[in-house]
Amino acid sequence: MYFTEDSSASRYIPLEIEPITVAPSRADQTLPRPPKRLVPAITGPAIASSSRLLPPELWLTDSSRAAARMPPIAAIEGLIGVFWGTGVGGGLVLDGRPWLGRGAAGEIGHMVVKRGGAKCPCGRKGCMEAYAGRAAMEAEARRQHEEGVKTDLFKLMRKHERDRLTSGIWERAVDHNDQLATHLIDRAIEALGTGIASAVNLLDPEAVILGGGLGVRFGDRYMEPLTKEMGKHLFVDERPPAVRVVSLGDLGGAIGASLLVA
Ligand SMILES: [Zn+2]
């Protein structure tokens, strides 16, 4: 696949990218200039973005536009970016070009995976994000914990001096076989598999790129259950799209944003 090969991607990339500060949660930091050694790896990852990292006027369209600046990606006709983090964002490349719809396309997190299901931070019910978004998962963990379900999630959060359940806290809890954490991650994977497969049925892309804080943290580890879950819902299941995790980690959003202003 084009986007998984380092190949000659670097010659297409504008190397003189001025960094911009885009992370409100890290307002005191200026994001570093993307090091050249990372540049050849900017293929799928460059489209990474999230509403957490980007200002609102950018985040609706950032992923697709950044992707469109990447000739290697333009060689792919269809691509779905899924950014599994605080929420679940997305980006689309269709027919080799970014698909923005009327400006709000790619909101894969708000595809309904269960009618009348869990409440989503968007106020509606049953969205994929209601099960897979980190914020929604934390709310559910808190609710169950207050009802007496045992979990070390919040103990770990305090121990590591966090004020929220970061992807790292989720990972530690899963590593410790915390039952609630494991259950909620499994539930998230189920929702992601269901929602992504539905999007694939509609668009038939060649690839799905998984990014975001949780995506980076858990993507490879949960690739098998994720693709298995997708497989249950794929209409044409004998040729599923390639599913890959972004390789730039949390820098992906910053670099994708930088490409927009380069
Ligand atoms: Zn929603």
Residues whose N, C-alpha, C, O or C-beta is under 5 A from the ligand:
A	BS01	ZN	G109 H110 C120 C122 R124 C127
